[in-house]
């Protein structure tokens, strides 16, 4: 008598299960990204890789201790001999050139990760960070590695 399974498993279910596991593994390996910029800035701030609010952009509403943790289309430049720097990494760190700030909101920009290094506080949008004196070739352009967000006080 030929060998027969009492309850054969449908192959389709195995395929779907393997596909689901594969997608979960791939999703877990993806780098973190920041949310896209809104049409109108009503909360937090929007950061841009280029001056005059151009280039890649992202919306920030909470503190970010290390912008290297988030991918961007910008290739980070080493502006102050950071030993943890990875040449050419696509990250938001050291890639900000302009920013939009929502009414009533403020932000503190830091030149180093973990809210350290030189700092600059902004309470309004800035078209060109090259005009802000800072530690990287004399400006804060391409020189922001962490950001603290300050929401408006509630009445």
Secondary structure as GFF3:
##gff-version 3
##sequence-region A 1 155
A	DSSP	alpha_helix	11	29	.	.	.	ID=ss1
A	DSSP	beta_strand	45	50	.	.	.	ID=ss2
A	DSSP	beta_strand	54	60	.	.	.	ID=ss3
A	DSSP	three_ten_helix	67	69	.	.	.	ID=ss4
A	DSSP	beta_strand	71	75	.	.	.	ID=ss5
A	DSSP	beta_strand	90	91	.	.	.	ID=ss6
A	DSSP	beta_strand	98	101	.	.	.	ID=ss7
A	DSSP	beta_strand	106	112	.	.	.	ID=ss8
A	DSSP	beta_strand	116	122	.	.	.	ID=ss9
A	DSSP	three_ten_helix	129	131	.	.	.	ID=ss10
A	DSSP	beta_strand	133	136	.	.	.	ID=ss11
A	DSSP	beta_strand	139	139	.	.	.	ID=ss12
A	DSSP	beta_strand	146	150	.	.	.	ID=ss13
###
